[in-house]
Structure formats: C-alpha cells, structure tokens
Amino acid sequence: MSEKSYAGPIIAAYDLRKEYQTPGGLIQVLKGANMIVEPGQMNFIIGRSGSGKSTLLHLLGGLDLPSSGKILFEGEDVSGLSEKRRARLRNQRVGFVFQSYHLLPELTLYENVVLPSMILGKKNDAWCKEILGRVQLTSRQNHYPSELSGGEQQRAAIARALVNHPSVVLCDEPTGNLDEETAESVISLIFELNRQHGQAFVMVTHDEALAWRGEKVYRLVDGILLREERGPIRVENLQ
C-alpha cells in the first residue's frame, strides 16, 4: 500500500480479542475492541489498572497479534504480514512512547533519537537536530540517559518516536513516572507536536481530565472497549 495514495483511517480495529493460556487457565484480556484512528487525531484510552489498555496498544502498534479480530493499518491487514514486514511497519509508520523511556544507556541522547532512522537506512541529521530543538534538548544531545532528568528522558523518547515521521504515535502512560509539573510540560509538548506535524496520537492514561482534552475517548471495561461521548455522561458500546 502506497503511503501517499491511501486516504482512509490510519488504524481500523475490529472486534479485537486477546487471550493467554496460563497454568491457572485461560485469561481473556480483551473481549471485543473496535477503534478507528483518523489522521491527525488525538485519541485516549482510559480504564482501571490491569484492564488491558497496554495490551490493546501493543496490538494496535503491531507489537503483538490478536487472538481473533482484525487490525488494518492504512488498509493493510497486520495479521497477514510477516514478522519482518511488521517490524518494518512499526519502525517506519508507528512511533512508540513508553512510561519507562526505554533509552539505550550506552548511547547519547542524539544517538538514541537518530537510531530508528539509521535502522531504515534513512539517517537525516538535519531533521534529527530539528526535532531535538522542538523538544528543547539541543543543549543535551551529547549527554547520556543517566545524565538526564525524567522529563528530559521522556522528551527524548518523544523525539525518537517522531524521527521517522510516523503516521501515528502510541503512548503508554507517558507521564506515569513524572511529577505533576513535568508531566504537564510533556503533555503540552505532545499536543503542540500533534498540531505542528499532524501525526495521530493514541494515548493510554489513568488521568481522565487529560483524556477529555482529546478528540476521542475510549474506556476499557471488563475487556470490552467503549466509546465515551462528551456532554452528559453516556457510554456507547461500539460492538
């Protein structure tokens, strides 16, 4: 599928289900999830701890495959791709921002940020430096992760997620390890980057006030993804 010719949703997920076999029996984490992610859209997923939010995010980004259901990424069925092609899709078209940053400690900040583009063979030094400037880390680019604050590491992780110009950025509790002031700074940056570059974001959060700053809000309840509407509280089952 050509990146330029496809004009539909970035992600279209239908009746996603995920289960795991454990020594204690079968665990059903997701029992039905339907979700459409449009270009440039801010989407939030809320729900109790252990409700399957991270599992859903991993499925949407091709880090894992559903037990049943379908995920179309820019019109292409992710389950039908080889592991090599899914890995390339993840690196080229999806950005990931995790709660724990996942920066490589032996690399400088700049090296961490530029690495995904080097894997694609498309290193763009000018763009990497520009995105470091956008997240206000130019003066720290030669430092190692251990020399950075939590907020700086998370901003570096956001820069890394954007370096390959992805269609969508998936964020798993990106402010969970940050103090309130730093968390607000990181969230403001995410919204600013969304406006500047037009990437869609899907963010897992426990902060409902934050979620309602987005365009779409979903809640995971007993393994089923529900779409929540603005105005008087009303929950609509998308199944």
C-alpha positions in Angstrom: 0.0 0.0 0.0 1.5 3.3 -1.0 1.9 5.8 1.8 0.8 8.7 -0.4 -2.2 7.0 -2.2 -4.1 5.7 0.9 -6.6 8.2 2.2 -8.5 6.2 4.8 -8.1 5.7 8.5 -4.6 5.0 9.8 -5.8 2.2 12.1 -9.1 0.3 11.8 -9.5 -2.3 14.5 -12.5 -4.7 14.5 -13.6 -7.0 17.3 -10.1 -7.5 18.8 -9.8 -10.2 21.3 -6.7 -11.4 23.2 -6.4 -14.3 25.5 -3.5 -16.1 27.2 -3.2 -19.6 28.4 -1.8 -19.8 31.9 -1.2 -22.7 34.4 -4.4 -21.5 36.1 -6.5 -21.5 33.0 -7.4 -19.2 30.1 -7.3 -15.5 30.7 -9.3 -13.2 28.4 -7.7 -9.8 28.4 -9.7 -8.3 25.5 -13.2 -9.4 24.7 -14.0 -7.0 21.9 -12.4 -3.8 20.8 -13.4 -1.7 17.9 -11.4 1.5 17.1 -10.9 3.9 14.3 -7.8 6.2 14.3 -8.0 9.0 11.8 -5.0 11.1 10.6 -4.1 13.9 13.0 -6.5 12.7 15.7 -5.8 12.7 19.4 -7.3 9.5 20.9 -7.2 8.5 24.6 -7.8 5.1 26.3 -8.7 5.1 29.9 -9.6 2.3 32.4 -8.6 0.6 35.6 -5.1 -0.9 36.1 -5.0 -4.4 34.6 -7.9 -3.7 32.3 -5.9 -4.4 29.1 -5.0 -0.9 28.0 -1.3 -1.7 27.3 -2.3 -5.0 25.6 -4.6 -3.1 23.3 -1.9 -0.5 22.5 0.6 -3.3 21.7 -1.9 -4.8 19.3 -2.6 -1.5 17.5 1.1 -1.0 17.0 1.8 -4.5 15.7 4.0 -5.4 18.7 1.6 -8.4 19.3 -1.2 -10.1 17.3 -4.8 -10.5 18.5 -6.2 -14.0 19.2 -9.0 -13.0 16.9 -10.3 -9.9 15.1 -8.7 -7.7 12.6 -6.4 -4.7 12.5 -6.0 -2.7 9.3 -3.0 -0.3 9.2 -3.5 2.1 6.4 -5.7 -0.5 4.8 -3.3 -3.4 5.2 -4.2 -6.4 7.4 -1.4 -6.5 10.0 -2.0 -10.2 10.8 -1.2 -11.1 7.2 2.3 -9.6 7.4 5.4 -11.5 8.0 7.3 -10.6 11.2 9.9 -8.8 9.1 7.3 -6.7 7.4 5.5 -5.9 10.7 8.9 -4.9 12.2 9.4 -2.5 9.3 5.9 -1.1 9.6 6.5 -0.5 13.3 9.8 1.3 12.7 8.6 3.3 9.7 5.0 4.2 10.3 4.5 3.9 14.1 6.1 5.8 17.0 6.1 4.4 20.5 6.5 6.3 23.8 6.5 4.2 26.9 6.3 5.1 30.6 9.9 3.8 31.2 11.5 5.8 28.3 13.5 2.7 27.0 16.5 4.8 26.0 19.7 2.8 25.5 22.1 3.7 28.3 25.3 3.3 26.2 24.1 5.8 23.6 24.0 9.6 23.8 20.6 11.3 23.6 21.3 12.2 19.9 22.3 8.6 19.1 19.1 7.3 20.8 16.9 9.7 18.8 18.6 9.0 15.4 18.7 5.2 15.8 15.3 4.4 14.3 16.2 6.3 11.1 19.6 4.6 10.9 17.8 1.2 11.0 15.8 2.3 8.0 18.9 3.5 6.2 17.4 7.0 6.1 19.5 8.9 8.6 18.6 12.6 8.4 20.9 14.6 10.6 19.2 17.9 9.9 15.7 16.6 10.9 17.0 14.9 14.0 18.6 18.1 15.2 15.4 20.0 14.4 13.2 17.6 16.3 15.7 17.8 19.3 15.2 21.6 19.1 11.4 21.2 19.1 11.6 19.2 22.4 14.2 21.7 23.8 17.0 19.2 24.1 19.6 20.7 21.7 22.0 21.5 24.6 21.7 18.0 26.0 22.2 15.9 22.8 25.6 14.7 23.7 24.6 13.6 27.2 23.8 10.0 28.2 20.4 9.0 29.6 21.8 8.7 33.1 22.7 12.4 33.0 19.2 13.5 32.1 16.2 14.1 34.3 13.0 12.1 33.9 11.3 14.8 31.9 14.3 15.2 29.6 14.4 11.4 29.0 10.7 11.4 28.2 11.1 14.3 25.8 14.0 12.4 24.2 11.7 9.4 23.8 9.1 11.6 22.1 11.7 12.9 19.7 12.8 9.4 18.9 9.2 8.4 18.3 8.8 11.2 15.7 12.2 10.9 13.9 10.8 8.7 11.1 7.7 10.9 10.5 5.3 8.1 11.6 1.6 8.2 10.8 0.6 7.5 14.4 2.3 7.7 17.8 1.3 5.3 20.5 1.9 6.5 24.1 1.6 4.2 27.1 1.2 6.3 30.3 4.0 8.7 29.1 3.8 10.8 32.2 3.4 8.0 34.8 6.9 8.4 36.2 6.9 12.2 36.2 6.0 14.8 38.8 2.9 17.0 38.1 4.7 20.0 36.7 7.0 17.9 34.4 4.0 15.8 33.3 2.1 18.8 32.2 5.1 20.1 30.2 5.4 16.7 28.4 1.6 16.6 27.6 1.7 20.2 26.3 4.6 19.2 24.1 2.6 16.2 22.7 -0.4 18.4 21.8 1.9 21.0 20.3 3.7 18.4 18.1 0.3 17.0 17.1 -0.7 20.4 15.8 2.7 21.1 14.1 3.3 17.8 12.4 -0.2 16.2 12.1 0.6 12.8 13.5 -2.3 11.0 15.1 -1.8 10.0 18.8 -3.3 7.2 20.8 -2.5 7.6 24.5 -3.2 5.3 27.4 -3.7 7.3 30.6 -5.2 7.0 34.0 -5.9 10.8 34.0 -9.5 11.3 32.9 -9.1 15.1 32.9 -6.3 14.7 30.4 -8.3 12.3 28.3 -11.1 14.7 27.8 -8.6 17.2 26.2 -8.5 14.8 23.2 -10.9 14.3 20.3 -11.9 10.7 21.1 -12.0 8.9 24.5 -12.3 5.2 24.9 -12.8 3.2 28.1 -11.8 -0.4 28.7 -14.4 -2.2 30.9 -14.2 -5.9 31.5 -12.2 -6.5 28.4 -14.6 -4.5 26.1 -13.7 -1.1 24.6 -16.4 1.5 25.0 -16.5 4.9 23.3 -17.4 7.7 25.6 -19.2 10.8 24.4 -18.9 14.4 25.5 -21.7 16.2 27.3 -23.9 14.3 29.8 -22.1 11.1 30.7 -23.1 8.4 28.2 -21.2 5.3 27.2 -21.8 3.7 23.8 -20.8 0.1 23.1 -19.2 0.0 19.7 -19.8 -3.6 19.1 
